[in-house]
Amino acid sequence: MRIGYIGLGAMGRPMAVNITEAGHEVVVFDLNENQTKILAQRGASVARSAKEVADEADYVLTCLPSIAAAEAVALGKDGVIAGSRAKAFVNMGTTGSAFARSTAEAMNAAGKAYLDAPISGGPPGAEAGTLGVMCSGDRSTFEALKDNALEAISAKLVYLGEKPGAAQVMKLVNNIIFFGNVAVAMEALTLGAKAGLSAEQMLEVINASSGRNTATEWLIPNHVLNRAFDFGGANYIIAKDLDLWRQEVEAFETPMQLGVNMRTLYLQSMWKEGMDADITTLLKTLEEIGNTKLV
């Protein structure tokens, strides 16, 4: 089996490295030649287009930063759909359920299978090979990949059924909880800071109490208290995911009161800090609103 991998960004490159180092034959493509050189040094073959990857690999995995990029790679004239060898297109990005359904239909019409496999765990999880991977779509593709390529990148792998898009909804459910944890934790900590409490003491108490979550346990201690703001989640990715969450909520007609307010706060921070800034720079906006400093 030969694995194709397209999209060597902050999440994609370490995943492709882990798959390569697990001993699998890998062919890669990315517009950033520096990234493909890194993989070539690890033993991967380098293709010149998404189609060429699909001409040379049995299964093509992608992790791309935008819906437009995902559509071009999957369905463009030089995309995976035009490749002669690939049996299936595996979408590891967060693109929403509408994209999953339409892309699965197009791939099936072209004789290829479709599998959603969005990931969770951030850049640290991608580096360590401990991501959570949630899958939906073609069962045979999942079975073919679960004990090799997907095992090389994940600590938890869950199959959610054959309906394309189910895993995308699951990913957005997870994301909105994560974004909420980050925002609420940072907002609450600014109150404590203004009242004279130290960030370290607050986190010590919270992480031994009912308020603990991923933001208080590792994101804030490792990426915020040092004011590095370097978690690795760019605001333009967060904006995409928040908009996809909104689309799913509107489509399924479920409550969105808390999420809407949170999305507004994140957008305020994005306007101030820029779309390329890290998600953790949200703290700067909260500090400005509260006229205080956490550290």
Buried (B, 14 or more C-beta within 10 A) or exposed (E): EBBBBBBBBBBBBBBBBBBBEBEBBBBBBBEEEEBBEBBBEBEBBBBEBBBBBBBBBBBBBBBBBEBEBBBBBBBBEBBBBBBEBBBBBBBBBBBBBBBBBBBBEBBEEBEBBBBBBBBBBBBBBBBEBBBBBBBBBBBEBBEBBBEBBBBBBBEEBEBBEEBBBBBBBBBBEBBBEBBBBBBBBBBBBBEBBBEEBEBEEBBEEBBEEEBBBBBBBBBBBBBBBEBEBBBBBBBBBBBBBBEBBBBBBEEEEEEBEEBBEBBEBBBBBBEEBEEEBBBBBBBBBBBBEBEBBBB
